[in-house]
Amino acid sequence: MNSLTFGLCQMRVSDVKEENINKAEKMINEAADRGADFIVLPEMFNCPYDSSYFRKFAEDKNGETVKALSQIAKKRNIYIAGGSIPEKDQGGNIYNTCFVFDKGGNIIAKHRKVHLFNIDMKDRIKFAESDVFKAGDKITLFDTPYGKMGVAICYDIRFPEFIRIMALKGAKFIIVPAAFNMATGPAHFEVLFRSRAIDNQIYMMGCSPARDALTSYISYGNSMIVDPWGNVVSKLGYDENILVKKIDIDMIDEVRKSLPLLKNRREDLYSLKLND
């Protein structure tokens, strides 16, 4: 079997950056000890998911969080998708950003969240990432020996065109650090990951922070891996935990051969002609 072992680190996040970095390193080491080749951290793993913290915790590519992940990727000879952190550019803009590292500790991709999470659910939850974050404007793909991969962050997954473009450009695995909440998570988290996997016949990896009822924003948890047939092959609950799972890379081609959805598309009919 042509395989790859993923490790998803569902960690509880505190309001002390150093503690979060140290915990991430500990969980990465444990996942690597259990055989993970590619390890994924949650959205906002070094910072509480709260607008009042984003600017204070922000750092650039030379910051302490990025350096720590680079060093451990090189030391353990693993790939790491560094969840997301508040990233600050030279102009002072803040982004919700995922840095990806190869086995040498090099940054091989950087995804800035494209679709900002602005939500107002009456009597349930209100949140506006755009109060602090600037939206990214690029689709992020990168090559590995296991195949091409893509990165999306949380709300990005709700836009099927965004994920479809990644698949059409060759992505066979899409990594999604995602801090869904207790309103949207139970309703949509699994449904969205399964839908995007089925639509594009790819593996979808969703890594969430662990649930903490004492925070202003309560994460849903339930980090999971979904295969190209839409099966949830492995899933966590809401507590802090690590998911390590070997996946069958050949399954992607097998599913696409048996059910050739991407080949059967009718692009001649898909242009947006809303007035016709």
Legacy VTK file of the C-alpha trace (Angstrom):
# vtk DataFile Version 3.0
C-alpha trace
ASCII
DATASET POLYDATA
POINTS 276 float
0.000 0.000 0.000
1.251 3.437 -0.958
0.644 5.192 2.354
1.141 8.328 4.419
0.624 8.736 8.159
-0.981 11.958 9.348
-0.957 13.270 12.898
-3.588 15.806 13.989
-2.845 17.596 17.269
-6.080 18.749 18.894
-4.633 20.992 21.586
-6.158 23.261 24.201
-4.980 26.860 23.754
-4.127 29.225 26.613
-3.550 32.974 26.718
0.224 32.500 27.142
2.022 32.133 23.808
5.051 30.338 25.232
2.830 27.712 26.855
1.063 27.102 23.551
4.316 26.733 21.628
5.681 24.307 24.233
2.489 22.258 24.160
2.534 22.149 20.369
6.124 20.890 20.427
5.225 18.194 22.965
2.251 16.987 20.913
4.259 17.066 17.673
6.931 14.907 19.297
4.321 12.439 20.514
2.708 12.240 17.067
6.138 11.722 15.482
6.946 9.001 18.041
3.740 7.270 16.938
4.871 7.276 13.314
3.314 10.428 11.835
5.005 11.671 8.654
2.898 14.828 8.354
1.634 16.640 11.444
-1.112 19.260 11.551
-1.861 21.832 14.266
-5.174 23.668 14.855
-6.307 27.089 13.723
-4.925 29.762 16.094
-2.881 27.223 18.050
-0.580 29.824 19.635
-3.277 32.400 20.380
-6.798 32.410 21.841
-9.425 32.703 19.125
-10.493 36.134 20.318
-10.107 39.412 18.415
-8.617 41.140 21.445
-5.551 38.829 21.255
-4.809 38.691 17.536
-2.749 41.853 17.156
-0.929 41.325 20.481
0.113 37.771 19.526
0.954 38.564 15.884
4.427 37.822 14.527
6.160 37.593 11.159
7.951 34.639 9.564
10.959 35.278 11.816
8.894 35.100 15.003
9.275 32.629 17.837
6.413 30.366 16.746
7.649 29.952 13.188
11.216 29.349 14.366
10.069 26.694 16.841
8.089 24.785 14.193
10.954 24.996 11.714
13.374 23.574 14.250
11.189 20.653 15.294
10.321 19.778 11.667
14.044 19.534 10.913
14.905 17.731 14.141
12.178 15.089 13.724
12.443 14.876 9.911
8.711 15.485 9.424
6.346 17.764 7.548
4.337 20.213 9.674
1.308 22.302 8.772
1.472 24.895 11.518
-2.266 25.297 12.041
-2.600 29.039 11.909
-1.240 32.011 13.798
-1.795 35.768 13.606
0.812 36.864 11.061
2.015 40.458 10.796
3.469 41.814 7.565
5.849 44.743 7.131
2.960 47.120 6.549
1.320 46.216 9.857
-1.474 44.124 8.319
-2.555 41.052 10.308
-3.490 37.770 8.608
-4.792 34.408 9.786
-1.919 32.359 8.367
-0.771 28.751 8.069
2.952 28.125 7.538
3.930 24.710 6.145
7.379 23.213 6.748
9.232 20.402 5.004
11.511 17.834 6.633
14.415 20.256 6.497
12.488 22.903 8.417
12.035 25.084 5.335
8.826 27.054 4.774
7.354 25.513 1.613
3.931 27.179 1.740
2.100 30.013 3.447
-1.681 30.259 3.303
-3.422 33.424 4.419
-7.095 32.757 5.142
-9.036 33.972 2.121
-12.614 33.957 3.436
-12.818 35.845 6.719
-15.268 34.552 9.306
-17.862 37.288 9.785
-20.956 35.815 11.378
-23.975 37.095 13.280
-26.311 34.329 14.453
-29.084 35.871 16.495
-28.877 34.955 20.191
-26.053 32.472 19.485
-22.752 33.894 18.263
-21.350 37.033 16.692
-17.801 37.298 15.421
-15.979 39.384 12.818
-12.457 38.389 11.839
-12.367 41.388 9.505
-12.210 43.664 12.566
-8.518 42.667 12.792
-7.531 40.403 9.915
-6.902 41.268 6.292
-8.020 38.604 3.815
-5.521 36.599 1.804
-5.857 36.506 -1.956
-4.171 33.286 -3.085
-4.955 29.593 -3.412
-2.194 27.636 -1.670
-0.760 24.413 -3.075
2.563 22.686 -2.461
4.333 19.551 -3.635
5.465 16.648 -1.460
6.790 13.146 -2.264
3.305 11.888 -1.346
1.527 14.120 -3.870
0.319 17.684 -4.174
-1.438 19.180 -1.142
-3.570 22.228 -0.513
-4.298 24.356 2.528
-7.535 26.055 3.540
-8.361 27.624 6.897
-11.735 27.012 8.571
-14.320 29.224 6.823
-12.520 28.634 3.495
-14.010 25.121 3.417
-17.536 26.506 2.985
-16.734 27.695 -0.538
-16.816 24.667 -2.862
-15.224 26.520 -5.778
-12.167 27.219 -3.639
-11.592 23.544 -2.832
-12.506 22.412 -6.365
-9.806 24.611 -7.892
-7.236 22.972 -5.615
-8.369 19.526 -6.754
-8.318 20.514 -10.431
-4.788 21.815 -9.960
-3.735 18.413 -8.648
-4.275 18.452 -4.886
-4.959 15.000 -3.464
-4.926 16.058 0.191
-6.313 19.256 1.676
-5.340 20.334 5.179
-7.818 22.513 7.036
-6.969 23.977 10.456
-10.464 24.876 11.648
-11.891 26.333 14.856
-15.600 25.732 14.311
-17.770 26.757 17.259
-20.619 25.159 19.179
-23.251 26.684 16.884
-21.734 25.822 13.503
-19.708 22.744 14.471
-22.458 20.251 15.375
-24.453 21.274 12.300
-21.791 21.547 9.624
-18.271 20.392 10.561
-18.490 16.744 9.508
-20.940 17.485 6.686
-18.569 19.983 5.077
-15.495 17.771 5.311
-17.361 14.793 3.883
-18.951 16.886 1.142
-15.666 18.412 -0.029
-14.018 14.960 0.022
-16.848 13.421 -2.036
-17.062 16.365 -4.449
-13.369 16.209 -5.296
-12.445 12.606 -4.420
-9.626 13.678 -2.138
-8.547 13.304 1.468
-9.677 16.097 3.805
-7.891 16.680 7.120
-9.580 18.943 9.688
-7.636 19.916 12.817
-9.444 21.803 15.555
-8.466 23.220 18.928
-9.708 21.200 21.895
-12.864 22.456 23.565
-12.527 24.796 26.539
-15.826 25.918 28.049
-14.134 28.750 29.954
-13.044 30.684 26.859
-14.972 33.421 25.050
-15.016 31.310 21.882
-15.691 27.611 22.474
-14.251 25.320 19.819
-16.191 22.290 18.595
-13.192 19.926 18.497
-13.868 16.688 16.564
-10.710 16.797 14.426
-11.043 14.236 11.637
-9.722 12.632 8.474
-12.153 11.914 5.638
-11.253 9.674 2.692
-12.065 10.182 -1.033
-15.244 8.102 -0.717
-16.522 10.391 2.039
-15.909 8.028 4.942
-14.712 9.444 8.257
-11.710 7.185 8.707
-10.708 8.613 12.075
-12.123 11.234 14.438
-11.454 12.711 17.864
-13.929 13.952 20.463
-13.708 17.341 22.135
-10.845 16.778 24.608
-7.174 17.454 24.002
-5.851 14.469 22.053
-3.741 13.334 19.100
-5.060 11.473 16.075
-2.481 9.406 14.180
-3.709 7.528 11.120
-2.092 5.826 8.152
-4.001 6.498 4.939
-3.994 4.697 1.603
-2.832 7.131 -1.087
-3.793 4.717 -3.890
-7.438 4.984 -2.825
-7.662 8.399 -4.513
-6.985 6.974 -7.978
-9.154 3.917 -7.296
-12.169 6.061 -6.376
-11.639 8.394 -9.340
-11.396 5.440 -11.713
-14.563 3.765 -10.433
-16.590 6.976 -10.243
-15.010 9.509 -12.656
-16.669 12.669 -11.384
-13.906 15.053 -12.321
-13.665 13.632 -15.863
-17.446 13.797 -16.319
-17.769 17.490 -15.550
-19.547 19.636 -18.174
-17.474 22.784 -18.198
-19.370 24.006 -21.258
-22.428 24.493 -19.017
-20.786 25.794 -15.864
-20.077 29.420 -16.666
-22.185 31.825 -14.614
-24.929 33.137 -16.877
-27.375 34.273 -14.244
-29.597 36.171 -16.650
-30.199 33.276 -19.056
LINES 1 277
276 0 1 2 3 4 5 6 7 8 9 10 11 12 13 14 15 16 17 18 19 20 21 22 23 24 25 26 27 28 29 30 31 32 33 34 35 36 37 38 39 40 41 42 43 44 45 46 47 48 49 50 51 52 53 54 55 56 57 58 59 60 61 62 63 64 65 66 67 68 69 70 71 72 73 74 75 76 77 78 79 80 81 82 83 84 85 86 87 88 89 90 91 92 93 94 95 96 97 98 99 100 101 102 103 104 105 106 107 108 109 110 111 112 113 114 115 116 117 118 119 120 121 122 123 124 125 126 127 128 129 130 131 132 133 134 135 136 137 138 139 140 141 142 143 144 145 146 147 148 149 150 151 152 153 154 155 156 157 158 159 160 161 162 163 164 165 166 167 168 169 170 171 172 173 174 175 176 177 178 179 180 181 182 183 184 185 186 187 188 189 190 191 192 193 194 195 196 197 198 199 200 201 202 203 204 205 206 207 208 209 210 211 212 213 214 215 216 217 218 219 220 221 222 223 224 225 226 227 228 229 230 231 232 233 234 235 236 237 238 239 240 241 242 243 244 245 246 247 248 249 250 251 252 253 254 255 256 257 258 259 260 261 262 263 264 265 266 267 268 269 270 271 272 273 274 275
